[in-house]
Each structure stands twice: as C-alpha cells, then as structure tokens.
Amino acid sequence: MRILIVLTYYRPHTSGLTIYAERLAKAFAKRGHTVTVLTSRYDRSLPLEEMDEGVRIVRVPVLLRISKGVIMPTFGMITNRLVLEHDVLQLHLPQFDAAGVALRGRLLRKPTIVTYHCDLRMPPGLLSLTANVAIRFMNTLAALFTHRIVTYTRDYAEHSPYARRYMDKVRVILPPVVLPEVQEEKIEQFSEKVNPEEKHPVIGMAARFATEKGVEVLLNAMKDILEVHPNAMVQFAGPYEDIIGEEQYFKRLEPTIRKYEAAGNWKFLGVLDPAQMVSFYRNIDVLVMSSLNSTEAFGLVQIEAMLNGKPCVTANLPGVRQPVKMHGMGKIFPIGDSSGLAKSVLEVLNSPESYRGNSDEIAQNYLPDRIAQEYEKLFEEISKELNR
C-alpha cells in the first residue's frame, strides 16, 4: 500500500503524538509499504523534504502561528497531489487541516482513518478561544468524513466529548511502544552523570513542560515525600524551556522548582534520545504521571517505564489509568490531588515488589509491527466496504 500520514507536528518535535506517528510510519515502511508523512515545517531550519528509515517526510512552509496552530497557505495544493498519489490516508487529531484531507479521502473513495490522540484544550485568551472553536469544528468535520476513528482505549473514547459521539466508527488499537537495547555500562554512566551524589529514591517524570501535565501536582507533593525521604530527587526528562504556548506556565512554577533544584531534589534532564530514555527509566524508582485533563489520553511513557521494570503512579484520568489497570504495575491517585500523589508514591517506594510485572509479556502488546498490522486490517476492512 501507499500510505499517506498527515499531522501538524512531526519529529524532531517531541510529544507523545509525534513519537506515536514516527513509530507507526517506520513500522509501515519496514512492512514494505510506501510511506509519506505530510506535516508542517514548523522550524525553518528543517528541510522541506527528506527520507528517514524508509519514510518520506514532506514539510509544508508555515506562514504564521496562532497559539499552537500553524497557517500553511500551500497545504491544500500539496495535499491534492499527495492524496492522489496514495492508496490510503491516516490522519492524527487534533489537527486543523484534517477535515480537508478526510474530505478528499471520502470523495476519492480512499480508505481514511483518523487516529484520535486527545481532546483539545487551548490556553486562556481570546485568540486561543477562537482557534479552539475553529479546530473543534474542523475536527468534527474530519470525524464525519473519515471511515474509522482509532483511539488507544475504549475507556478514553467513552469519556471523550469528541470521540463518544462517533462510537460506531471507533476502533481500539493500542499505541506502538519500542525502546532500544542499551548496555549496562551506558546505563551506569548515565546515572553517574545525572545523579553523581547518588540521591535516592529517584522519582521520574517524562513529559513536555506543559499545563496539562500537572507539574505543580508533583511539586506540591514533594513536601510530604521529602518528610519521609529527604534525599529524594525528581528527574524531569523532556523539553522544559521555551515550549510554545507554555512560557507563562513555566514562569509561574519556576521559583518553586529552583528552590528544589538548589537543594538537590529536582533536576531537569532535557530532551533525551531513545537510548538515554532507557537509561533514565532504569535509574528511576517510580514514574509519575500527574496529568490534569483529557488532553492526555494514555501516556506512552508509562508503558516505556513498565518495559524497564518500573512502576507508575498515575492520575485517575480516563485512558491514562488504563496502563496501571491493565498491567498492575503501580497506583492510581485522584486527579490533581497532591496528597494522594505523595501517598501513592510512598506506598510504591515502600513495597516495590508488590508492583512488579512481566515486562516481556507487556511488550508483546505494543510492538510497532503488531500495531501496524492492526491498521492494515482496518484499511482492508474499509476497502471491502467501499468496493461493495
């Protein structure tokens, strides 16, 4: 098959959505498909077109940004050409431009699948409100035009104001998760670099520094955690400076963070490559997901942590709670409850053997090749419907 994948941001932009899209695109390519990713050239230093492990990446020039969205005047023209060149379409939502692509798929009778990653919540402000209304309207049109909507879990779909309106189209496919093998020597070197004072226990957080991630929930929990473990350290893996639309959020929390940094209880690690992420997981004691709302739908990092034998303490959000429920490796705490987070972290740290799972068995559920096969089945199912 010739597969066209469309999303606003693609790698090297770092988010759960872009990581998912990259893993799936490369899995399709390894299975012998012709794969093109159509995305924005959100950074002018990026090439307009390149190949990456068998995946062709086409980036559309950006005229201007509106909050986290982008305006791309030539997107329609490029889309017309690429849709005609491909057999099937796979779109990642939220995305303003998805409706037009899905309409082309509908009119040209090309199997079209929307992968719905999360509900959209924009920062406060008139401009963001306007953008929010526009994107929600376009996402609604995309849902009407597409043939199927994929969500990570039924739990999330049933609670999503968006997805639950189209349950007849919803299909559940788990996300692709894979990590490289890393030598023990490299893992030890990583620990010596990021934790030279051998602080313990280490609480991990892997995310973009964004409002919906609930960083303040963990910050507020630190007082209770440090009373029991005064030598504890939070290691934050992911981008944290100059995040588009999140500058004020970081500024608000920065004084508290700097206080914990100075005391040796907080450390920013920045963006880590896949091998470094393995070392990160192997050197923490527990991973925290303190997300606050339905812009978080699952949390791929939870599975990554579990594959490295590490339990998770997770907010009780639809979808997000599913990895812990499915695999039993961790605790679930009430959304936004710092005391509940601290209590859950302490329970996991006090009895880690109670939260161990079979990492090899868990991994089988998330192999990118297996996930790509599930999408292939959906494309074939739609093709048969269209050819009746």
Secondary structure, 3 states (H helix, E strand, C coil): CEEEEECCCCCCCCCHHHHHHHHHHHHHHHCCCEEEEEEEECCCCCCCEEEECCEEEEEEECCEEECCEEECCCHHHHHHHHHHHCCEEEEEECCCCHHHHHHHHHHCCCCEEEEECCCCCCCCCHHHHHHHHHHHHHHHHHHHHCCEEEECCHHHHHHCCCHHHHCCCEEECCCCCCCCCCCHHHHHHHHHHHCCCCCCCEEEEECCCCHHHCHHHHHHHHHHHHHHCCCCEEEEECCCCCCCCCHHHHHHHHHHHHHHHHCCCEEEEECCCHHHHHHHHHCCCEEEECCCCCCCCCCHHHHHHHHCCCCEEEECCCCCCHHHHHHCCEEEECCCCHHHHHHHHHHHHHCHHHHCCCHHHHHHCCCHHHHHHHHHHHHHHHHHHHCC
